[in-house]
């Protein structure tokens, strides 16, 4: 509970000194601020997923602790106090605990080691647990959470819906419901090598988009071949359809289209596609990797492509392939640690009001931090 949880006490002088060192070293401006605790190793969950609460008053992120533990931490943005809500087992560098706001008082997050989803009222302390499951990204709408099962047998592979309104879990799609699309998808990998990933609600919760990851492994368990396909279905799991050619790191643009970055060349511009892969708007933004769209759909924030050096965060005006601003820049290697080898990602995301951008980035200690860039001056200067 926030009132009783241990507050992470930070030395104010140390924090200010550390931040000054970081901003000076990276050559950033005064609109950039460090929002996670100095000296800690922290990440927000996923790109294009709001890390701030619906009322914009709190921020959630994960702090990695020794012995494969992760703290779920909430920051009060008015008082700048940090509250450790829970500690779970595991260490998922990519997304941490996958923390998702359900409402202003409730978080969902998971342990990738124990395969448990927690639904936690951070004020009352009420904590529900759902075993044998894993959260994915951007998967909570109308108090309903989409998640994937973790079983290895065909009958265990499902996309589930957790309805928090009535606290029930139901299967929407089983892996056998998809197998008839194998030829259309173009895969010859046997069904036993298929698994679900990334189930997303459309913004109006009338459709589900999900990924099929198909793999062939050697007798020693080494992956010899891997393929990935996106499909969509009605909200109840019916009428499953293959989405056709897809860009990289896709998300819903609106209820009828998606966006992502092209992979067929080294330019990697952001395009908008219909649900069957056809480009309906090209060059929505320039070079990028993981993209987030502002709530008014007029701005795009993204990082640059894998293995880039330096690593940068770009802000684009919709329809421009030239960035309006480079919000953040860091070397590939910091304090002897290679950003890409650590397997953390920048994962930029707009705030609910579209006036800030949150993202991950390494500091001079070589640890990941959560940063915030205030866009007010840019927006006011239009």
PESULLIN-V654949 format. One record per pair of residues at least 4 apart in sequence whose C-alpha atoms are under 6 Angstrom apart, sorted by sequence separation. I is the first residue (numbers start at 0). J is the second residue. If there is no record, write none. Layout:
# PESULLIN-V654949
{{I	J} {I	J}}
This chain:
# PESULLIN-V654949
{{0	4} {13	17} {19	23} {20	24} {22	26} {51	55} {64	68} {75	79} {91	95} {101	105} {110	114} {120	124} {139	143} {162	166} {200	204} {216	220} {217	221} {232	236} {233	237} {252	256} {272	276} {273	277} {292	296} {332	336} {349	353} {361	365} {362	366} {375	379} {376	380} {22	27} {52	57} {64	69} {75	80} {101	106} {110	115} {120	125} {139	144} {150	155} {162	167} {181	186} {201	206} {216	221} {232	237} {252	257} {262	267} {272	277} {293	298} {332	337} {350	355} {361	366} {51	57} {63	69} {74	80} {100	106} {109	115} {119	125} {138	144} {150	156} {161	167} {200	206} {216	222} {232	238} {251	257} {252	258} {261	267} {272	278} {292	298} {331	337} {349	355} {350	356} {361	367} {51	58} {62	69} {74	81} {99	106} {109	116} {119	126} {138	145} {161	168} {200	207} {215	222} {216	223} {232	239} {250	257} {260	267} {261	268} {271	278} {272	279} {292	299} {315	322} {331	338} {349	356} {360	367} {361	368} {50	58} {62	70} {73	81} {99	107} {108	116} {109	117} {118	126} {148	156} {160	168} {199	207} {215	223} {231	239} {250	258} {260	268} {271	279} {291	299} {303	311} {314	322} {315	323} {348	356} {360	368} {50	59} {61	70} {73	82} {98	107} {108	117} {118	127} {148	157} {160	169} {199	208} {215	224} {231	240} {249	258} {260	269} {271	280} {291	300} {302	311} {313	322} {314	323} {348	357} {359	368} {61	71} {72	82} {98	108} {107	117} {117	127} {147	157} {159	169} {198	208} {214	224} {230	240} {249	259} {259	269} {270	280} {290	300} {302	312} {314	324} {347	357} {359	369} {61	72} {72	83} {97	108} {107	118} {117	128} {135	146} {147	158} {159	170} {198	209} {214	225} {230	241} {248	259} {259	270} {270	281} {290	301} {301	312} {347	358} {358	369} {60	72} {71	83} {72	84} {96	108} {106	118} {116	128} {134	146} {146	158} {159	171} {197	209} {213	225} {230	242} {247	259} {258	270} {270	282} {289	301} {301	313} {313	325} {346	358} {358	370} {59	72} {71	84} {96	109} {106	119} {116	129} {133	146} {146	159} {158	171} {197	210} {213	226} {229	242} {246	259} {247	260} {258	271} {269	282} {270	283} {300	313} {312	325} {313	326} {345	358} {357	370} {59	73} {71	85} {105	119} {115	129} {133	147} {145	159} {158	172} {196	210} {212	226} {246	260} {247	261} {257	271} {268	282} {269	283} {287	301} {288	302} {300	314} {312	326} {345	359} {357	371} {58	73} {70	85} {105	120} {115	130} {145	160} {157	172} {195	210} {212	227} {246	261} {257	272} {269	284} {287	302} {288	303} {299	314} {312	327} {345	360} {356	371} {58	74} {70	86} {104	120} {114	130} {132	148} {144	160} {157	173} {195	211} {211	227} {256	272} {268	284} {287	303} {288	304} {299	315} {311	327} {356	372} {43	60} {57	74} {69	86} {104	121} {114	131} {115	132} {132	149} {144	161} {156	173} {194	211} {211	228} {256	273} {268	285} {298	315} {311	328} {355	372} {42	60} {57	75} {69	87} {114	132} {143	161} {156	174} {194	212} {210	228} {256	274} {268	286} {298	316} {310	328} {355	373} {42	61} {57	76} {68	87} {114	133} {143	162} {193	212} {210	229} {267	286} {298	317} {310	329} {355	374} {41	61} {56	76} {68	88} {143	163} {193	213} {209	229} {266	286} {267	287} {297	317} {309	329} {354	374} {41	62} {68	89} {89	110} {142	163} {192	213} {209	230} {309	330} {354	375} {40	62} {67	89} {88	110} {89	111} {192	214} {208	230} {309	331} {14	37} {40	63} {67	90} {87	110} {89	112} {208	231} {308	331} {88	112} {207	231} {207	232} {206	232} {206	233} {207	234} {206	234} {205	234} {336	365} {334	364} {245	276} {334	365} {242	274} {243	275} {244	276} {333	365} {242	275} {243	276} {284	317} {61	95} {242	276} {283	317} {284	318} {283	318} {284	319} {285	320} {284	320} {45	94} {44	94} {53	103} {52	103} {202	254} {44	97} {201	254} {293	349} {291	348} {294	353} {293	353} {138	199} {135	197} {137	199} {138	200} {171	235} {172	236} {171	236} {7	81} {6	81} {6	82} {4	82} {5	83} {4	83} {48	137} {1	121} {0	121} {1	122} {0	122} {0	124} {47	291} {92	342} {93	343} {92	343} {46	346} {48	348} {45	346} {46	347} {47	348} {49	350} {46	348} {42	359} {40	366} {41	367} {40	367} {41	368} {42	369} {35	368} {35	369} {34	369} {34	370} {33	370} {32	370} {32	371} {31	371} {31	372} {30	372} {30	373}}
